[in-house]
């Protein structure tokens, strides 16, 4: 846990470097807000707010859910839904073999064990809220509105995503690999609250809360720092390693991951929409997009994930 905190601190310092440099050479009154060039933000675009309140990480959540469900019925989402459902269903056929093979390596390899333990920390709620506090703290110290907003957005995204995922877990009641009574884990639909709390690994597998909240955090950071082009190329492989580690430790099956990633990515974009800049009278919106779609041949079926950033 200590190593992951050090890693996170380095990332935050890198993101705050320009503001720290400006602070060291100028007074707070002379420093310009890094978001001042952003114009024509829609009313719902919280990423464009100039004043961040301490409570908006909670009071914004009902609006976040309203936006999520409104967007969920958009027909443009159908290809993503089909892709996620097909990918999840296909992975269920290899869940048991995949986990068994990885777990054998996990228990025999000290390096694999240490790496997995390190990576799983990034999906831990305590770590994510600490990251939010670190961003907010850096923002207050260096008068950095972007860092303050990022800290607030992280907390909001983790809460919104986490609560939604918890509801799904308590509905589906899927057994984790470590607690499974049959291949691929049984689905014990709607377990009682008391039983769930008593033996959570028996019910908490689908979808992954660790991966969903970690994806939401990465999306928030990337959207608040669109000029830092290294965030996504570094962050998305780390998310993949996190998913691999969760399977290693017997916390999740591979089929628990596609929906988790989708939810985290969606809530992250709702909480911290991508900024829109106006140049030469033309609005240029920096957008990331995720597409998951199947293709069917005569003898096989393939799934394609297309991510642009």
Secondary structure as a PSIPRED ss2 file (coil, helix, strand):
# PSIPRED VFORMAT (PSIPRED V4.0)

   1 X C   1.000  0.000  0.000
   2 X H   0.000  1.000  0.000
   3 X H   0.000  1.000  0.000
   4 X H   0.000  1.000  0.000
   5 X H   0.000  1.000  0.000
   6 X H   0.000  1.000  0.000
   7 X H   0.000  1.000  0.000
   8 X H   0.000  1.000  0.000
   9 X H   0.000  1.000  0.000
  10 X H   0.000  1.000  0.000
  11 X H   0.000  1.000  0.000
  12 X H   0.000  1.000  0.000
  13 X H   0.000  1.000  0.000
  14 X H   0.000  1.000  0.000
  15 X H   0.000  1.000  0.000
  16 X H   0.000  1.000  0.000
  17 X H   0.000  1.000  0.000
  18 X H   0.000  1.000  0.000
  19 X H   0.000  1.000  0.000
  20 X H   0.000  1.000  0.000
  21 X H   0.000  1.000  0.000
  22 X H   0.000  1.000  0.000
  23 X H   0.000  1.000  0.000
  24 X H   0.000  1.000  0.000
  25 X H   0.000  1.000  0.000
  26 X C   1.000  0.000  0.000
  27 X C   1.000  0.000  0.000
  28 X H   0.000  1.000  0.000
  29 X H   0.000  1.000  0.000
  30 X H   0.000  1.000  0.000
  31 X C   1.000  0.000  0.000
  32 X C   1.000  0.000  0.000
  33 X C   1.000  0.000  0.000
  34 X C   1.000  0.000  0.000
  35 X C   1.000  0.000  0.000
  36 X C   1.000  0.000  0.000
  37 X C   1.000  0.000  0.000
  38 X C   1.000  0.000  0.000
  39 X C   1.000  0.000  0.000
  40 X C   1.000  0.000  0.000
  41 X C   1.000  0.000  0.000
  42 X C   1.000  0.000  0.000
  43 X C   1.000  0.000  0.000
  44 X C   1.000  0.000  0.000
  45 X C   1.000  0.000  0.000
  46 X H   0.000  1.000  0.000
  47 X H   0.000  1.000  0.000
  48 X H   0.000  1.000  0.000
  49 X C   1.000  0.000  0.000
  50 X C   1.000  0.000  0.000
  51 X C   1.000  0.000  0.000
  52 X C   1.000  0.000  0.000
  53 X C   1.000  0.000  0.000
  54 X C   1.000  0.000  0.000
  55 X C   1.000  0.000  0.000
  56 X H   0.000  1.000  0.000
  57 X H   0.000  1.000  0.000
  58 X H   0.000  1.000  0.000
  59 X H   0.000  1.000  0.000
  60 X C   1.000  0.000  0.000
  61 X H   0.000  1.000  0.000
  62 X H   0.000  1.000  0.000
  63 X H   0.000  1.000  0.000
  64 X H   0.000  1.000  0.000
  65 X H   0.000  1.000  0.000
  66 X H   0.000  1.000  0.000
  67 X H   0.000  1.000  0.000
  68 X H   0.000  1.000  0.000
  69 X H   0.000  1.000  0.000
  70 X H   0.000  1.000  0.000
  71 X H   0.000  1.000  0.000
  72 X H   0.000  1.000  0.000
  73 X C   1.000  0.000  0.000
  74 X C   1.000  0.000  0.000
  75 X H   0.000  1.000  0.000
  76 X H   0.000  1.000  0.000
  77 X H   0.000  1.000  0.000
  78 X H   0.000  1.000  0.000
  79 X H   0.000  1.000  0.000
  80 X H   0.000  1.000  0.000
  81 X H   0.000  1.000  0.000
  82 X H   0.000  1.000  0.000
  83 X H   0.000  1.000  0.000
  84 X H   0.000  1.000  0.000
  85 X H   0.000  1.000  0.000
  86 X H   0.000  1.000  0.000
  87 X H   0.000  1.000  0.000
  88 X H   0.000  1.000  0.000
  89 X H   0.000  1.000  0.000
  90 X H   0.000  1.000  0.000
  91 X H   0.000  1.000  0.000
  92 X H   0.000  1.000  0.000
  93 X C   1.000  0.000  0.000
  94 X C   1.000  0.000  0.000
  95 X H   0.000  1.000  0.000
  96 X H   0.000  1.000  0.000
  97 X H   0.000  1.000  0.000
  98 X H   0.000  1.000  0.000
  99 X H   0.000  1.000  0.000
 100 X H   0.000  1.000  0.000
 101 X H   0.000  1.000  0.000
 102 X H   0.000  1.000  0.000
 103 X H   0.000  1.000  0.000
 104 X H   0.000  1.000  0.000
 105 X H   0.000  1.000  0.000
 106 X H   0.000  1.000  0.000
 107 X H   0.000  1.000  0.000
 108 X H   0.000  1.000  0.000
 109 X C   1.000  0.000  0.000
 110 X H   0.000  1.000  0.000
 111 X H   0.000  1.000  0.000
 112 X H   0.000  1.000  0.000
 113 X H   0.000  1.000  0.000
 114 X H   0.000  1.000  0.000
 115 X H   0.000  1.000  0.000
 116 X H   0.000  1.000  0.000
 117 X H   0.000  1.000  0.000
 118 X H   0.000  1.000  0.000
 119 X H   0.000  1.000  0.000
 120 X H   0.000  1.000  0.000
 121 X H   0.000  1.000  0.000
 122 X H   0.000  1.000  0.000
 123 X H   0.000  1.000  0.000
 124 X C   1.000  0.000  0.000
 125 X H   0.000  1.000  0.000
 126 X H   0.000  1.000  0.000
 127 X H   0.000  1.000  0.000
 128 X H   0.000  1.000  0.000
 129 X H   0.000  1.000  0.000
 130 X H   0.000  1.000  0.000
 131 X H   0.000  1.000  0.000
 132 X H   0.000  1.000  0.000
 133 X H   0.000  1.000  0.000
 134 X H   0.000  1.000  0.000
 135 X H   0.000  1.000  0.000
 136 X H   0.000  1.000  0.000
 137 X H   0.000  1.000  0.000
 138 X H   0.000  1.000  0.000
 139 X H   0.000  1.000  0.000
 140 X H   0.000  1.000  0.000
 141 X H   0.000  1.000  0.000
 142 X C   1.000  0.000  0.000
 143 X C   1.000  0.000  0.000
 144 X C   1.000  0.000  0.000
 145 X H   0.000  1.000  0.000
 146 X H   0.000  1.000  0.000
 147 X H   0.000  1.000  0.000
 148 X H   0.000  1.000  0.000
 149 X H   0.000  1.000  0.000
 150 X H   0.000  1.000  0.000
 151 X H   0.000  1.000  0.000
 152 X H   0.000  1.000  0.000
 153 X H   0.000  1.000  0.000
 154 X H   0.000  1.000  0.000
 155 X H   0.000  1.000  0.000
 156 X H   0.000  1.000  0.000
 157 X H   0.000  1.000  0.000
 158 X H   0.000  1.000  0.000
 159 X H   0.000  1.000  0.000
 160 X H   0.000  1.000  0.000
 161 X H   0.000  1.000  0.000
 162 X H   0.000  1.000  0.000
 163 X H   0.000  1.000  0.000
 164 X H   0.000  1.000  0.000
 165 X H   0.000  1.000  0.000
 166 X H   0.000  1.000  0.000
 167 X H   0.000  1.000  0.000
 168 X H   0.000  1.000  0.000
 169 X H   0.000  1.000  0.000
 170 X H   0.000  1.000  0.000
 171 X H   0.000  1.000  0.000
 172 X H   0.000  1.000  0.000
 173 X C   1.000  0.000  0.000
 174 X E   0.000  0.000  1.000
 175 X C   1.000  0.000  0.000
 176 X C   1.000  0.000  0.000
 177 X H   0.000  1.000  0.000
 178 X H   0.000  1.000  0.000
 179 X H   0.000  1.000  0.000
 180 X C   1.000  0.000  0.000
 181 X C   1.000  0.000  0.000
 182 X C   1.000  0.000  0.000
 183 X C   1.000  0.000  0.000
 184 X C   1.000  0.000  0.000
 185 X C   1.000  0.000  0.000
 186 X C   1.000  0.000  0.000
 187 X E   0.000  0.000  1.000
 188 X C   1.000  0.000  0.000
 189 X C   1.000  0.000  0.000
 190 X C   1.000  0.000  0.000
 191 X C   1.000  0.000  0.000
 192 X C   1.000  0.000  0.000
 193 X H   0.000  1.000  0.000
 194 X H   0.000  1.000  0.000
 195 X H   0.000  1.000  0.000
 196 X H   0.000  1.000  0.000
 197 X H   0.000  1.000  0.000
 198 X H   0.000  1.000  0.000
 199 X C   1.000  0.000  0.000
 200 X H   0.000  1.000  0.000
 201 X H   0.000  1.000  0.000
 202 X H   0.000  1.000  0.000
 203 X C   1.000  0.000  0.000
 204 X E   0.000  0.000  1.000
 205 X C   1.000  0.000  0.000
 206 X C   1.000  0.000  0.000
 207 X C   1.000  0.000  0.000
 208 X C   1.000  0.000  0.000
 209 X H   0.000  1.000  0.000
 210 X H   0.000  1.000  0.000
 211 X H   0.000  1.000  0.000
 212 X H   0.000  1.000  0.000
 213 X H   0.000  1.000  0.000
 214 X H   0.000  1.000  0.000
 215 X H   0.000  1.000  0.000
 216 X H   0.000  1.000  0.000
 217 X H   0.000  1.000  0.000
 218 X H   0.000  1.000  0.000
 219 X H   0.000  1.000  0.000
 220 X H   0.000  1.000  0.000
 221 X H   0.000  1.000  0.000
 222 X H   0.000  1.000  0.000
 223 X H   0.000  1.000  0.000
 224 X H   0.000  1.000  0.000
 225 X C   1.000  0.000  0.000
 226 X C   1.000  0.000  0.000
 227 X C   1.000  0.000  0.000
 228 X C   1.000  0.000  0.000
 229 X C   1.000  0.000  0.000
 230 X H   0.000  1.000  0.000
 231 X H   0.000  1.000  0.000
 232 X H   0.000  1.000  0.000
 233 X H   0.000  1.000  0.000
 234 X H   0.000  1.000  0.000
 235 X H   0.000  1.000  0.000
 236 X H   0.000  1.000  0.000
 237 X H   0.000  1.000  0.000
 238 X H   0.000  1.000  0.000
 239 X H   0.000  1.000  0.000
 240 X H   0.000  1.000  0.000
 241 X H   0.000  1.000  0.000
 242 X H   0.000  1.000  0.000
 243 X H   0.000  1.000  0.000
 244 X H   0.000  1.000  0.000
 245 X H   0.000  1.000  0.000
 246 X H   0.000  1.000  0.000
 247 X H   0.000  1.000  0.000
 248 X H   0.000  1.000  0.000
 249 X C   1.000  0.000  0.000
 250 X C   1.000  0.000  0.000
 251 X C   1.000  0.000  0.000
 252 X C   1.000  0.000  0.000
 253 X C   1.000  0.000  0.000
 254 X H   0.000  1.000  0.000
 255 X H   0.000  1.000  0.000
 256 X H   0.000  1.000  0.000
 257 X H   0.000  1.000  0.000
 258 X H   0.000  1.000  0.000
 259 X H   0.000  1.000  0.000
 260 X H   0.000  1.000  0.000
 261 X H   0.000  1.000  0.000
 262 X H   0.000  1.000  0.000
 263 X H   0.000  1.000  0.000
 264 X H   0.000  1.000  0.000
 265 X H   0.000  1.000  0.000
 266 X H   0.000  1.000  0.000
 267 X H   0.000  1.000  0.000
 268 X H   0.000  1.000  0.000
 269 X H   0.000  1.000  0.000
 270 X H   0.000  1.000  0.000
 271 X H   0.000  1.000  0.000
 272 X C   1.000  0.000  0.000
 273 X C   1.000  0.000  0.000
 274 X C   1.000  0.000  0.000
 275 X C   1.000  0.000  0.000
 276 X E   0.000  0.000  1.000
 277 X E   0.000  0.000  1.000
 278 X E   0.000  0.000  1.000
 279 X E   0.000  0.000  1.000
 280 X C   1.000  0.000  0.000
 281 X C   1.000  0.000  0.000
 282 X E   0.000  0.000  1.000
 283 X E   0.000  0.000  1.000
 284 X E   0.000  0.000  1.000
 285 X E   0.000  0.000  1.000
 286 X C   1.000  0.000  0.000
 287 X C   1.000  0.000  0.000
 288 X C   1.000  0.000  0.000
 289 X E   0.000  0.000  1.000
 290 X E   0.000  0.000  1.000
 291 X E   0.000  0.000  1.000
 292 X E   0.000  0.000  1.000
 293 X E   0.000  0.000  1.000
 294 X E   0.000  0.000  1.000
 295 X E   0.000  0.000  1.000
 296 X E   0.000  0.000  1.000
 297 X C   1.000  0.000  0.000
 298 X C   1.000  0.000  0.000
 299 X C   1.000  0.000  0.000
 300 X C   1.000  0.000  0.000
 301 X E   0.000  0.000  1.000
 302 X E   0.000  0.000  1.000
 303 X E   0.000  0.000  1.000
 304 X E   0.000  0.000  1.000
 305 X E   0.000  0.000  1.000
 306 X E   0.000  0.000  1.000
 307 X E   0.000  0.000  1.000
 308 X E   0.000  0.000  1.000
 309 X C   1.000  0.000  0.000
